């Protein structure tokens, strides 16, 4: 076996070990990781967890960035009042070029009679849960009382826009 392959294997194992160590530490201290939002397309990284990237699709990221921008929280039924702001996020992340398709997608997302927003919130939750586990998950969710105002509870001191 090639020394190059063996070296690469050790690098991978070290990366896995480091990632697990960060997760275990966060479980013990129950302190959320700092979040960095990087670049034009706002890639989201959890820096205290080995710089893990939270990979959200365009709709998920548009909603997540929207709620990060509104620490006071917004009721899901009021999303249509913020269509222009959500639209600006969505068009930044999507690879759709057809205006009709973008509008259709966005209209479904903010329609209070459509379940699309709940599907998106559920996917965001699953992706964060897969990365951080249950112990600190609630810091990163778009959460709130059923039928009430939704917001991200992560203290804004933990968020850095680069």
C-alpha positions as CSV (number, residue, x, y, z in Angstrom):
1,X,0.0,0.0,0.0
2,X,1.2,3.5,-0.9
3,X,2.5,5.8,1.9
4,X,0.3,8.5,0.3
5,X,-2.8,6.4,0.8
6,X,-1.8,5.6,4.3
7,X,-1.1,9.3,5.1
8,X,-4.5,10.3,3.7
9,X,-6.2,7.6,5.7
10,X,-4.6,8.9,8.9
11,X,-5.7,12.4,8.0
12,X,-9.2,11.3,7.6
13,X,-9.2,9.4,10.9
14,X,-7.7,12.4,12.7
15,X,-10.4,14.6,11.3
16,X,-13.1,12.2,12.5
17,X,-11.5,12.0,15.9
18,X,-11.3,15.8,16.2
19,X,-14.9,16.2,15.1
20,X,-16.1,13.6,17.7
21,X,-14.0,15.3,20.4
22,X,-15.7,18.7,19.7
23,X,-19.1,17.1,19.8
24,X,-18.4,15.4,23.1
25,X,-17.1,18.6,24.6
26,X,-20.2,20.5,23.5
27,X,-22.4,17.8,25.1
28,X,-20.6,18.1,28.4
29,X,-20.5,21.9,28.7
30,X,-23.9,22.3,26.9
31,X,-22.7,25.5,25.4
32,X,-23.6,26.3,21.7
33,X,-20.9,26.7,19.1
34,X,-20.1,30.0,17.6
35,X,-21.5,30.4,14.1
36,X,-19.7,32.0,11.2
37,X,-21.5,33.1,8.1
38,X,-19.0,33.3,5.3
39,X,-18.9,34.8,1.8
40,X,-21.4,36.1,-0.7
41,X,-23.5,32.9,-0.5
42,X,-23.5,32.9,3.3
43,X,-22.0,29.5,4.0
44,X,-22.8,28.6,7.6
45,X,-20.1,27.1,9.8
46,X,-20.1,26.0,13.4
47,X,-16.6,27.0,14.4
48,X,-16.4,25.4,17.8
49,X,-17.4,22.0,16.3
50,X,-14.4,21.6,14.1
51,X,-15.6,24.2,11.6
52,X,-18.6,22.0,10.5
53,X,-20.6,23.4,7.6
54,X,-24.3,23.4,7.8
55,X,-25.4,22.6,4.3
56,X,-28.8,24.1,3.6
57,X,-30.6,24.2,0.2
58,X,-31.6,27.7,-1.2
59,X,-35.1,27.8,0.4
60,X,-33.7,26.6,3.8
61,X,-30.9,29.1,3.7
62,X,-33.2,31.9,2.7
63,X,-35.5,31.3,5.6
64,X,-32.7,30.7,8.0
65,X,-30.9,33.9,7.1
66,X,-34.2,35.8,7.2
67,X,-34.8,34.6,10.8
68,X,-31.2,35.4,11.8
69,X,-31.9,38.9,10.6
70,X,-35.0,39.1,12.8
71,X,-34.0,38.2,16.4
72,X,-37.4,39.5,17.6
73,X,-39.1,36.7,15.7
74,X,-41.8,36.7,13.1
75,X,-45.0,34.7,13.0
76,X,-45.2,32.3,10.1
77,X,-48.5,33.8,8.9
78,X,-46.6,37.2,8.5
79,X,-44.0,35.9,6.1
80,X,-45.9,37.2,3.1
81,X,-45.4,40.8,4.6
82,X,-41.6,40.2,4.2
83,X,-41.7,38.8,0.7
84,X,-39.2,41.3,-0.7
85,X,-36.6,40.4,2.0
86,X,-37.1,36.7,1.6
87,X,-37.0,37.1,-2.1
88,X,-33.6,38.9,-1.9
89,X,-32.1,36.0,0.1
90,X,-33.6,33.3,-2.1
91,X,-32.5,34.8,-5.4
92,X,-29.0,35.1,-3.9
93,X,-28.8,31.3,-3.2
94,X,-31.0,29.7,-5.9
95,X,-29.7,28.4,-9.2
96,X,-33.1,28.9,-10.8
97,X,-33.0,31.6,-13.5
98,X,-36.6,31.5,-14.6
99,X,-38.4,34.4,-12.8
100,X,-41.7,32.5,-13.0
101,X,-40.2,29.5,-11.2
102,X,-38.6,31.7,-8.5
103,X,-41.9,33.5,-7.9
104,X,-43.8,30.2,-7.8
105,X,-41.3,28.7,-5.3
106,X,-41.3,31.7,-3.1
107,X,-45.1,32.0,-3.2
108,X,-45.5,28.4,-2.0
109,X,-42.9,29.1,0.8
110,X,-44.7,32.1,2.3
111,X,-48.3,31.0,1.7
112,X,-49.8,30.5,5.1
113,X,-52.2,27.9,3.6
114,X,-49.4,25.8,2.2
115,X,-47.4,23.4,4.4
116,X,-44.1,24.2,2.5
117,X,-42.7,26.4,5.3
118,X,-43.2,23.6,7.8
119,X,-41.4,21.2,5.6
120,X,-38.5,23.6,5.3
121,X,-38.4,24.2,9.1
122,X,-38.4,20.4,9.6
123,X,-35.5,19.9,7.2
124,X,-33.5,22.7,8.8
125,X,-34.1,21.0,12.2
126,X,-32.9,17.7,10.9
127,X,-29.8,19.1,9.4
128,X,-28.8,20.9,12.6
129,X,-29.7,17.8,14.7
130,X,-27.5,15.6,12.5
131,X,-24.6,18.0,13.2
132,X,-25.0,19.1,16.8
133,X,-27.2,16.4,18.4
134,X,-30.1,17.0,20.8
135,X,-28.2,18.8,23.6
136,X,-27.6,22.2,22.0
137,X,-30.0,21.8,19.1
138,X,-32.7,24.3,20.3
139,X,-30.2,27.1,20.1
140,X,-30.1,26.8,16.3
141,X,-33.7,26.0,15.4
142,X,-36.3,28.4,14.1
143,X,-38.6,27.6,17.0
144,X,-41.4,28.9,19.2
145,X,-44.8,28.1,20.4
146,X,-47.1,26.3,18.0
147,X,-49.0,29.0,16.2
148,X,-46.9,31.7,17.8
149,X,-43.9,33.8,16.9
150,X,-40.9,31.8,15.5
151,X,-37.3,32.8,16.0
152,X,-33.7,31.6,16.3
153,X,-32.8,31.5,20.0
154,X,-29.0,31.5,19.5
155,X,-27.5,34.6,21.2
156,X,-26.4,36.9,18.5
157,X,-23.0,37.2,20.2
158,X,-22.3,33.7,18.9
159,X,-22.9,34.8,15.3
160,X,-20.2,36.4,13.1
161,X,-20.7,37.5,9.5
162,X,-17.5,37.4,7.5
